[in-house]
Amino acid sequence: MAVTRAKSANQRNVRSSILLRVRLVFLGCLLLGIGIIGRMFYLQQVVGNSLREKAKENLMTLDEVPATRGNIYAGDGNSLLATSLPSYQLAMDPTVADVKIFAAAVDSLADSLAMFYKDASKREYVRKIKGARAEKKRYLIVNNDYIDYQDKKRMLRWPIIRLGRNKGGVIFEKTERRERPFGLLASRTLGNVNQNKGGSGIEYSFNDTLAGKDGLTLFRRMGGGLKKPIYEERQPIHGYDLITTIDINLQDVAETALERELKRNGADYGCAVLMEVATGEIKAMANLGLDLANHDTVYRERLNYAVLTAAEPGSTMKLASYLALLQDNRIKPTDSVFCDWGSRMFGPDKMSDSKPGGYGFLSIEQAFAYSSNVAISKLANQHFKSRPLKYMEYMDAFGLTSSIDFQLKGHVKPLFYRPGNKQWNTNTLPWMSVGYNCQITPLQTLTFYNAVANNGVMVEPRIVKEVRRADKLLYTFPVKILRPKIADDKPLAQVRKLLEAVVDYGTAKNIRQTEYRIAGKTGTAKKLIGGRYTERYYASFAGYFPAEKPKYSCIVIIDNPSMPLYGADVAAPVFRELASKIYAQDVEMHKELSKEVVAKVSGEPRELPTIGAGFYEDLALISNYFKVSNHNKAAGATIVRPTRHENAIYWERMKAIPSTVPDVRTMMLRDALPILENAGYTANIVGKGRVVSQSPAPGTPLSKRSIVTISMGS
């Protein structure tokens, strides 16, 4: 019995012990579960955001690497108008280099960095790099400044950096910046592309060609939002280069002459476009508007007025009206027309001439030369009043009513009312004949005048002529003929005589030249504002030269001049300055002198021309052409400076001393700019013409990447 009780007690003890253990295990599991839940809550809600950010920092991402944008060149194919220059920021992974190599070279590297950047001491750079290595930082921006390609090449010879990315941990972060070596020259024509993929000018219109195709690189996200490149998935395909038709010298003349006339007359804006007759190549396109933020004193390229502004052209439209009458066999240049007494009523509106009392009887040529409004409106109304559709058919044939598919994006359509429209009435035709009741752009007017100069062949204006990859020609934009013949040969020859008369003795006789002949037409139109014609004017001159064998056509617009108001006074002088500049440098235009004159000139002593420093080949070529005796005392020299002795020029080498400012005085900008850039300096250009002074002075010791100011003058 006692044994039985003992066994029972022992069993109870064993059961109690098992239950206790089970309860302890359960309690432990319960506490563990509570701990896990609490930890999960802490990780997700308390520190979750910071942990997620850290996780992001270590993600691998495949990002686009921008391609290098193509260059834009002037018409000579050498002068850079816009280019993308690479810039680099020095970064490194300080943990990559071998321990022994790092210890032996870090002081030398820090010394080179301190001497180059000059923003911290050697000791500070040592502390910065060693500290990052001790903290096992995988990405360190050594300096925030960007450097150019030449500086990068120099750094690649420095300790640790010369080991490259895999052994030295060096990383050069590349970026591109768009630079224009000629500053604001043709800035609106060149244009831009903004962040929203919009823009203007050549940069925007040819963006697909210039931009290229971006590459793909695998990056590892590092701390501080930085990324470390790991692997290049796809190399970027760089953009193609564009060769424009622009002549930088003529562009400079156009902008200078236009700006001077705008300032002199206090005008709102102006434009000047110079085009080659046979090809339609635009050699200069200047657009200057008043910068209202600068108190009416500064003009900038704010809008391409030549392409994007349509206005009532005024008397330049008379050429189309006379050509329509001549083509229709309604008049002859020798016919006479009575200009009434200086005015004529068309319904309730009075058409007036600028001469009080009128011109009386004039020949057709004289009526055009003196720009009689009464004469042409009377003739147009007489011959086309009963058949206005025929007049509009001529305007269509002349290409005035159709948009020009110009290479630059963004066009303004011409506005012409037509018979049958509600805007057409009995007064529309006579007023349209003198350049009202219609709106066209300056480029469209120029294209029409260019066709007259080109014996009726209308070519499309062109501002980009080639696409290249380095020196390889990929595509040429051909001459595009819009209309093979806008009129017959006889009426075209007749209106060309009318245009010559305008400059010979008519409204533009103030720009008549003795060396060459100009043909053109003045225009002065009142501006329509708020449905009413105001005392604000749109002055213009359109024409071509030389008149007997046209090579260039040009249009100049001056909007809202103060005084004087007429196109002959404010627009024609800009045309003349451009034409004279071209004539001076285009020897093919010069009339051949008689043998007697040549013998006389060559036999007499003559004063040597002004010659500045520059590239030897160019200077010698010009001197030889003009038979200026010149001798090379610096064989093999690229840059030379002239010295004079009696009637001869002697070329002497221009010595270049490293790390000193080169002497570019007396040089033209096209020579001075590359010399300064090749020496490692950036040019700040003031004025136009030839370099008359520079600061710092020639020979001054100056570190690279510094700015040298060159002042230009006559």
C-alpha positions in Angstrom: 0.0 0.0 0.0 2.8 2.3 0.9 4.5 1.4 -2.3 1.4 2.3 -4.3 1.1 5.7 -2.7 4.8 6.4 -3.4 4.4 5.6 -7.1 1.3 7.8 -7.3 3.1 10.7 -5.7 6.1 10.2 -8.1 3.7 10.3 -11.1 2.2 13.5 -9.9 5.6 15.1 -9.5 6.6 14.0 -13.0 3.3 15.4 -14.4 3.8 18.7 -12.5 7.3 18.9 -13.8 6.2 18.4 -17.4 3.4 20.9 -17.1 5.8 23.4 -15.7 8.2 22.9 -18.5 5.4 23.2 -21.1 4.2 26.4 -19.5 7.7 27.8 -19.5 8.1 26.9 -23.1 4.8 28.5 -24.0 5.6 31.6 -22.0 9.0 31.8 -23.8 7.3 31.5 -27.2 4.8 34.1 -26.2 7.5 36.5 -25.2 9.5 35.8 -28.3 6.4 36.4 -30.5 5.7 39.7 -28.7 9.3 40.7 -29.2 9.2 39.8 -32.9 6.0 41.8 -33.3 7.5 44.7 -31.4 10.6 44.6 -33.5 8.6 44.6 -36.7 6.6 47.6 -35.5 9.9 49.4 -34.6 11.5 48.6 -38.0 8.5 49.5 -40.0 7.1 52.5 -38.2 9.9 54.0 -36.2 13.1 53.6 -38.3 11.5 52.3 -41.5 11.9 55.4 -43.6 15.5 55.8 -42.8 16.2 52.2 -43.5 14.4 52.4 -46.8 16.5 55.4 -47.8 19.6 53.5 -47.0 18.4 50.6 -49.1 17.8 52.9 -52.0 21.3 54.3 -51.8 22.7 50.9 -52.5 20.5 50.0 -55.4 21.9 49.4 -58.9 20.3 51.7 -61.5 20.6 51.8 -65.3 20.7 55.5 -66.2 21.1 57.4 -69.5 24.4 59.1 -70.2 24.0 62.1 -72.5 25.6 62.0 -75.9 27.9 64.9 -76.9 25.9 67.4 -78.9 27.1 68.1 -82.5 28.9 71.3 -83.4 27.5 74.2 -85.5 29.9 75.8 -88.0 29.8 78.9 -90.1 29.7 78.6 -93.9 33.5 78.2 -94.2 33.2 74.9 -92.3 35.9 75.9 -89.8 34.6 78.8 -87.7 32.7 77.3 -84.7 29.4 79.0 -83.9 28.3 76.6 -81.2 30.0 73.6 -79.6 29.7 71.4 -76.6 32.8 71.4 -74.4 33.3 68.5 -71.9 33.8 69.4 -68.3 34.9 66.9 -65.6 34.6 66.7 -61.8 37.2 64.6 -60.0 35.8 61.9 -57.7 37.3 58.7 -56.4 36.7 55.5 -54.4 39.5 55.9 -51.7 39.2 52.2 -50.7 40.3 50.8 -54.0 44.0 51.5 -53.9 46.4 49.0 -52.4 47.4 49.8 -48.8 51.1 50.2 -49.5 50.5 52.3 -52.7 48.0 54.5 -50.9 50.3 55.1 -48.0 53.2 56.0 -50.2 51.3 58.2 -52.7 48.5 60.0 -50.8 50.8 62.9 -49.7 52.0 63.5 -53.3 48.4 63.4 -54.6 47.3 65.9 -51.9 50.1 68.2 -52.8 49.1 68.2 -56.5 45.5 68.8 -55.6 46.3 71.7 -53.4 48.5 73.4 -56.0 45.9 72.9 -58.7 42.7 73.9 -57.0 44.2 76.4 -54.6 41.2 76.1 -52.3 42.7 74.0 -49.5 46.1 73.0 -48.1 47.9 69.8 -48.7 47.2 68.7 -45.1 43.5 69.3 -45.6 43.4 67.1 -48.7 45.3 64.4 -46.9 42.9 64.5 -44.0 39.9 64.5 -46.4 41.1 61.4 -48.5 42.4 59.4 -45.5 39.3 60.1 -43.5 37.1 58.8 -46.3 39.2 55.7 -46.6 39.1 55.0 -42.9 35.3 55.4 -42.9 35.2 53.0 -45.9 33.4 55.6 -48.1 33.1 54.2 -51.6 32.5 57.6 -53.3 34.3 60.9 -52.6 34.0 64.1 -54.6 37.6 65.4 -54.3 36.6 68.9 -55.5 33.4 70.5 -56.6 35.0 72.5 -59.4 34.8 71.3 -63.0 37.9 71.0 -65.2 38.4 70.9 -68.9 39.9 68.0 -71.0 43.4 69.3 -70.9 43.4 69.5 -67.1 42.0 66.0 -67.0 44.9 64.7 -69.1 47.3 66.4 -66.7 45.7 64.8 -63.7 45.9 61.4 -65.2 49.7 61.6 -64.6 49.3 62.2 -60.8 49.9 59.5 -58.1 47.0 57.1 -57.5 44.9 58.8 -60.2 47.2 57.4 -62.9 46.3 53.9 -61.8 42.8 54.4 -63.2 39.4 53.3 -62.0 40.1 49.7 -61.2 43.4 50.1 -59.3 43.3 53.7 -58.2 39.5 54.3 -57.8 39.6 57.5 -59.8 36.3 58.6 -61.4 35.9 61.6 -63.7 32.3 62.7 -63.7 31.6 64.2 -67.2 29.2 66.9 -68.1 28.7 69.1 -71.2 28.2 72.8 -71.6 27.2 74.6 -74.8 29.6 77.4 -75.8 29.5 80.0 -78.5 33.0 81.2 -79.4 31.6 84.3 -81.1 29.4 85.3 -78.1 26.0 86.7 -79.1 26.7 86.8 -82.8 23.6 85.3 -84.6 22.3 84.1 -81.2 18.6 84.0 -82.2 19.4 82.3 -85.5 21.4 79.7 -83.6 18.7 79.4 -81.0 18.5 76.9 -78.1 16.7 73.9 -76.7 15.2 74.2 -73.3 14.5 71.6 -70.6 10.9 71.1 -71.9 12.3 70.1 -75.3 11.1 73.4 -76.8 13.3 76.1 -78.2 14.2 78.1 -81.3 16.6 78.5 -84.2 18.9 76.0 -85.6 19.5 74.2 -82.2 15.8 73.4 -81.9 15.0 72.8 -85.6 17.9 70.4 -86.0 17.8 68.9 -82.5 17.4 65.3 -83.7 20.5 65.7 -85.8 22.6 67.5 -83.2 21.5 65.6 -80.1 22.7 62.1 -81.1 21.6 59.1 -79.0 22.2 58.8 -75.2 24.1 55.9 -73.8 23.3 53.6 -70.9 25.5 53.0 -67.8 24.9 50.9 -64.7 25.3 53.0 -61.6 25.4 52.1 -57.9 23.7 54.6 -55.7 25.9 55.9 -52.9 25.3 58.0 -49.9 24.3 61.6 -50.3 22.3 61.0 -53.5 25.5 60.3 -55.4 26.0 57.6 -58.0 29.1 55.5 -58.9 29.4 54.2 -62.5 29.9 50.4 -62.6 29.4 49.2 -66.1 28.7 50.9 -69.5 25.8 49.0 -71.1 25.6 51.1 -74.3 28.0 53.8 -75.5 26.5 57.1 -76.4 26.3 58.0 -80.1 27.4 61.5 -80.4 25.5 64.1 -82.5 26.3 65.1 -86.0 27.8 68.5 -87.0 26.0 71.1 -89.0 27.6 73.4 -91.6 25.5 76.5 -91.9 25.5 79.1 -94.7 26.4 82.0 -92.4 29.4 84.2 -93.1 30.6 85.4 -89.7 32.1 88.5 -91.0 29.0 89.5 -92.9 26.9 88.6 -89.9 29.0 90.9 -87.7 28.6 93.7 -90.2 24.8 93.2 -90.4 24.3 93.2 -86.7 26.6 96.2 -86.2 24.9 98.3 -88.9 21.4 97.3 -87.9 22.1 98.1 -84.2 23.5 101.5 -85.0 20.5 102.4 -87.2 18.0 101.1 -84.5 19.7 103.2 -81.8 19.9 106.3 -84.0 16.2 106.2 -84.7 14.9 104.8 -81.4 13.1 102.0 -83.3 11.3 99.0 -81.7 13.0 96.3 -83.6 14.7 95.5 -86.9 16.1 92.7 -89.0 18.5 92.3 -91.9 18.7 89.1 -94.1 21.4 88.6 -96.8 20.9 85.8 -99.3 22.9 84.4 -102.2 20.8 84.8 -105.3 21.5 81.5 -107.2 21.5 79.2 -104.2 19.2 80.8 -101.6 22.0 80.5 -99.0 21.5 82.9 -96.2 24.8 84.6 -95.4 23.6 86.8 -92.6 20.4 87.0 -90.5 20.3 89.7 -87.9 17.3 90.2 -85.6 17.5 92.9 -82.9 14.7 94.0 -80.6 14.5 96.6 -77.9 15.3 95.2 -74.5 12.6 96.9 -72.4 14.4 95.9 -69.2 17.3 98.2 -70.0 15.5 101.5 -70.4 15.3 101.8 -74.2 19.0 101.7 -74.7 19.9 98.0 -75.4 19.0 95.9 -78.4 19.2 92.1 -78.2 18.3 89.1 -80.4 14.9 88.3 -78.8 12.9 87.0 -81.7 13.5 86.0 -85.3 11.6 88.9 -86.8 12.6 87.9 -90.3 10.6 84.6 -90.1 8.1 85.0 -87.3 6.6 88.5 -87.9 4.2 89.3 -90.7 3.2 92.9 -91.4 1.8 95.0 -94.2 4.9 95.5 -96.3 4.1 98.9 -97.9 5.8 100.0 -101.1 8.0 96.9 -101.5 4.8 95.2 -102.6 4.6 97.6 -105.6 7.1 95.4 -107.4 4.6 92.5 -107.5 1.8 94.9 -108.8 4.0 96.3 -111.6 5.2 92.8 -112.6 1.6 91.6 -112.7 0.7 94.5 -115.0 3.7 93.9 -117.3 3.1 90.2 -117.4 -0.5 90.8 -118.3 0.6 93.1 -121.2 -1.4 96.0 -119.7 1.4 98.6 -119.5 4.9 99.3 -120.9 7.7 101.1 -119.0 7.6 104.0 -121.4 3.8 104.6 -120.9 2.7 107.7 -119.1 0.4 107.8 -116.1 -1.2 110.9 -114.6 -0.8 110.9 -110.8 -3.8 113.2 -110.4 -2.9 116.0 -107.9 -1.2 113.9 -105.4 -4.3 112.0 -104.2 -7.2 109.9 -105.4 -10.3 108.7 -103.7 -11.2 105.0 -103.7 -14.6 104.9 -102.2 -14.4 106.7 -98.8 -10.7 106.4 -98.5 -8.0 108.7 -99.9 -4.9 107.4 -101.6 -2.1 110.0 -101.3 1.5 110.5 -102.5 4.3 111.7 -100.3 4.9 114.8 -102.5 2.4 117.6 -101.8 0.5 118.4 -105.0 1.5 115.2 -106.7 3.9 114.4 -109.5 1.7 115.2 -112.5 2.4 113.0 -115.5 5.1 110.4 -115.0 6.4 107.5 -117.1 5.8 104.0 -115.6 9.5 103.9 -114.7 9.4 107.3 -113.0 6.2 106.3 -111.1 8.0 103.3 -109.7 11.2 105.1 -109.0 9.4 107.9 -107.1 7.1 105.3 -105.5 3.8 107.0 -106.4 1.0 105.4 -104.6 -1.6 107.1 -106.8 0.0 105.8 -110.0 0.1 102.1 -109.1 -3.3 102.0 -107.3 -4.8 103.8 -110.3 -3.3 101.3 -112.8 -4.1 98.2 -110.8 -7.7 99.3 -110.3 -8.1 100.2 -113.9 -6.8 96.9 -115.3 -7.9 94.4 -112.6 -11.0 95.9 -111.0 -13.3 93.8 -113.2 -11.1 90.7 -112.8 -9.6 90.7 -109.3 -9.1 87.0 -109.4 -6.5 87.5 -112.2 -4.5 89.8 -109.9 -4.6 87.2 -107.2 -3.5 84.5 -109.6 -0.4 86.6 -110.3 0.3 86.9 -106.6 0.0 83.1 -106.3 2.4 82.7 -109.3 4.9 85.1 -107.6 4.9 82.8 -104.5 3.7 85.6 -102.2 0.5 83.8 -101.0 2.2 80.5 -100.0 4.2 79.7 -96.9 7.9 79.1 -97.3 9.0 75.7 -96.0 12.1 77.2 -94.4 14.6 75.0 -92.5 13.9 76.7 -89.2 10.7 75.6 -87.4 8.0 78.1 -86.9 6.4 79.9 -89.8 3.9 82.7 -90.1 1.5 82.2 -93.0 1.0 85.1 -95.4 -2.4 86.9 -95.2 -4.1 87.9 -98.4 -7.8 88.6 -98.8 -9.5 87.2 -101.8 -12.5 88.1 -103.9 -15.5 86.3 -102.3 -14.2 86.8 -98.7 -16.2 89.0 -96.5 -13.1 91.2 -96.0 -12.9 91.9 -99.8 -14.5 95.1 -101.0 -14.0 97.6 -103.8 -11.1 99.3 -102.0 -9.1 96.1 -101.3 -7.4 95.9 -104.7 -6.0 99.4 -104.9 -4.7 99.3 -101.3 -3.3 95.8 -101.8 -1.4 97.1 -104.8 0.6 99.5 -102.6 1.2 96.9 -99.8 -1.8 97.1 -97.5 -4.6 94.6 -96.9 -2.0 91.9 -96.9 0.7 90.6 -94.5 3.9 88.8 -95.3 7.2 88.2 -93.5 10.5 89.9 -94.4 11.9 86.5 -95.6 9.0 86.0 -97.9 9.4 89.4 -99.4 13.2 88.7 -99.9 12.4 85.4 -101.6 10.3 87.2 -104.1 12.9 89.8 -104.8 15.6 87.2 -105.0 13.5 85.4 -107.7 13.3 88.6 -109.8 17.1 88.9 -109.5 17.5 85.2 -110.4 15.7 85.6 -113.7 12.4 84.3 -112.3 13.7 81.1 -110.6 12.4 81.1 -107.1 14.7 79.1 -104.7 14.0 78.2 -101.1 16.0 80.1 -98.5 18.6 77.8 -96.9 20.6 78.3 -93.7 22.1 74.8 -93.2 23.8 73.2 -96.1 25.6 70.1 -94.8 25.6 67.4 -92.1 28.9 66.0 -91.2 30.5 63.5 -88.8 33.9 65.1 -88.2 35.4 65.4 -91.7 33.1 63.0 -93.3 30.2 64.5 -95.3 27.0 62.6 -94.6 24.3 64.8 -96.3 24.1 67.9 -98.4 20.9 70.0 -98.5 20.5 70.7 -102.2 19.3 73.9 -103.8 15.5 73.6 -103.8 13.6 75.3 -106.5 10.1 76.5 -105.3 9.0 77.8 -108.7 11.0 77.4 -111.9 9.7 80.6 -113.4 7.5 83.2 -111.7 7.1 85.3 -114.9 8.3 85.7 -118.5 11.7 87.0 -119.3 10.6 90.2 -120.9 8.5 91.6 -117.9 11.3 90.4 -115.5 13.9 92.4 -117.4 11.6 95.4 -117.4 11.0 95.3 -113.6 14.7 94.9 -113.0 15.2 98.2 -114.9 12.5 99.8 -112.7 14.4 98.6 -109.6 17.6 100.1 -110.9 15.9 103.4 -111.4 14.9 103.6 -107.8 18.5 103.8 -106.8 19.7 105.7 -109.8 17.4 108.7 -109.3 14.4 107.6 -107.3 13.6 107.3 -103.6 16.9 105.4 -102.8 19.3 107.6 -104.6 21.0 108.2 -101.3 22.6 104.7 -101.5 23.8 104.9 -105.1 27.4 103.7 -105.5 30.0 104.5 -108.1 31.9 101.2 -107.8 28.8 98.9 -108.3 25.1 99.3 -108.9 22.3 98.5 -106.6 18.7 97.6 -107.6 15.9 97.7 -105.0 12.7 99.3 -103.6 12.0 101.3 -100.5 8.9 100.7 -98.4 7.1 102.7 -95.7 3.8 101.5 -94.3 1.7 102.9 -91.5 1.1 100.3 -88.8 -2.4 98.9 -88.1 -2.9 98.8 -84.4 -6.3 98.0 -82.8 -8.0 98.1 -86.1 -6.8 101.7 -86.9 -3.8 103.0 -88.8 -1.5 104.9 -86.6 1.5 107.3 -87.0 3.8 104.5 -86.4 5.7 103.1 -89.4 7.2 100.0 -90.8 10.2 101.0 -92.9 12.0 98.7 -95.3 14.4 98.3 -98.3 14.6 95.1 -100.4 16.9 94.6 -103.4 20.0 93.0 -104.8 23.5 93.7 -106.2 25.4 94.1 -108.4 22.4 95.1 -110.5 23.8 94.0 -113.8 24.8 90.5 -112.6 23.0 89.9 -109.2 24.9 87.8 -106.7 23.3 88.8 -103.4 19.8 89.9 -102.4 19.0 91.6 -99.1 16.1 93.0 -97.1 16.3 95.4 -94.1 13.4 96.2 -91.8 13.2 99.0 -89.2 10.0 99.0 -87.2 8.6 102.2 -85.7 11.6 104.6 -86.2 11.2 108.0 -84.6 12.5 110.3 -87.3 13.0 110.0 -90.2 10.3 107.6 -91.1 11.1 106.4 -94.6 12.7 103.2 -95.7 15.2 105.1 -97.8 16.5 107.0 -94.7 16.6 104.2 -92.1 16.7 100.8 -93.9 18.6 101.5 -97.1 21.8 102.6 -95.3 22.1 99.2 -93.6 21.7 97.6 -97.0 24.4 99.8 -98.5 26.8 99.0 -95.7 26.4 95.3 -96.1 26.7 95.6 -99.9 29.9 97.7 -99.6 31.5 95.2 -97.2 30.8 92.4 -99.6 32.1 94.3 -102.6 35.3 95.2 -100.8 36.1 91.5 -100.1 34.6 89.9 -103.2 37.1 90.6 -106.0 34.9 88.9 -108.6 32.6 91.8 -108.4 35.2 94.4 -109.2 35.3 95.8 -112.7 38.4 95.0 -114.6 40.7 98.0 -114.9 42.1 99.1 -118.3 45.7 98.1 -119.0 46.6 101.8 -119.0 45.2 102.3 -115.5 46.9 99.1 -114.2 50.3 100.2 -115.7 49.9 103.7 -114.2 49.0 102.3 -110.7 51.7 99.7 -110.7 54.4 102.1 -111.8 53.7 104.7 -109.0 54.8 104.4 -105.4 51.9 103.6 -103.2 51.2 103.5 -99.5 51.2 100.1 -97.9 47.9 98.9 -96.5 47.2 98.4 -92.8 48.2 94.9 -92.0 48.0 93.3 -88.5 49.3 90.1 -87.0 47.7 86.8 -87.7 48.1 83.5 -89.5 51.0 83.6 -92.0 49.3 81.7 -94.8 46.3 84.1 -94.8 48.3 87.3 -94.6 50.8 86.2 -97.3 47.9 85.1 -99.6 46.2 88.5 -99.4 49.5 90.4 -99.8 50.4 88.4 -102.9 47.0 89.0 -104.4 47.3 92.7 -104.0 50.9 92.6 -105.1 52.3 93.8 -101.8 56.0 92.9 -101.6 56.3 90.5 -98.6 59.2 88.4 -97.3 59.1 85.6 -94.7 61.8 85.9 -92.1 60.3 83.2 -89.9 60.3 79.9 -91.8 57.8 77.4 -90.4 56.0 80.0 -88.2 52.2 79.8 -88.0 51.5 83.2 -86.3 53.5 86.2 -87.6 53.6 89.9 -87.1 54.5 92.3 -89.9 57.4 94.9 -89.9 57.8 97.4 -92.7 60.8 98.5 -94.6 60.3 101.0 -97.4 57.6 99.4 -99.7 57.9 95.9 -98.4 56.5 93.8 -95.5 58.7 91.3 -93.5 57.0 88.6 -91.5 58.5 87.9 -88.1 57.6 85.0 -85.8 55.4 85.8 -82.8 57.0 84.2 -79.8 54.8 82.4 -77.4 56.0 82.1 -73.8 54.2 79.3 -71.9 51.9 80.5 -69.1 52.0 84.1 -70.3 49.3 86.0 -72.2 50.0 86.0 -76.0 50.0 89.3 -77.9 46.9 89.5 -80.1 46.8 93.2 -80.7 46.0 94.4 -84.3 44.6 90.9 -85.1 41.0 90.3 -86.3 38.8 88.3 -84.0 39.0 85.2 -86.2 42.8 85.1 -85.6 42.9 86.3 -82.0 40.2 83.9 -80.6 41.9 80.6 -81.5 45.3 81.9 -80.4 44.0 82.7 -76.9 42.0 79.5 -76.6 45.0 77.4 -77.7 47.0 79.0 -75.0 44.4 78.0 -72.5 42.6 81.3 -71.9 39.0 82.4 -72.3 38.4 85.6 -74.3 36.0 88.3 -73.1 35.3 90.3 -76.3 34.3 94.0 -76.1 33.3 95.8 -79.3 33.8 94.8 -82.9 36.6 95.1 -85.5 40.3 94.7 -84.9 41.9 94.1 -81.5 43.2 97.5 -80.3 44.1 96.6 -76.7 44.1 93.7 -74.3 44.1 93.1 -70.6 46.2 91.7 -69.0 49.0 93.0 -71.1 50.9 90.7 -73.5 53.6 88.6 -71.6 51.8 88.8 -68.3 52.2 85.6 -66.3 48.7 84.1 -66.0 47.4 80.7 -65.1 45.3 78.8 -67.6 41.5 79.1 -67.5 41.9 82.8 -66.8 39.9 85.5 -68.7 41.7 87.8 -71.1 39.7 90.9 -72.2 40.3 92.1 -75.8 38.9 95.4 -76.9 38.0 95.7 -80.5 37.9 98.8 -82.7 38.5 100.2 -86.1 
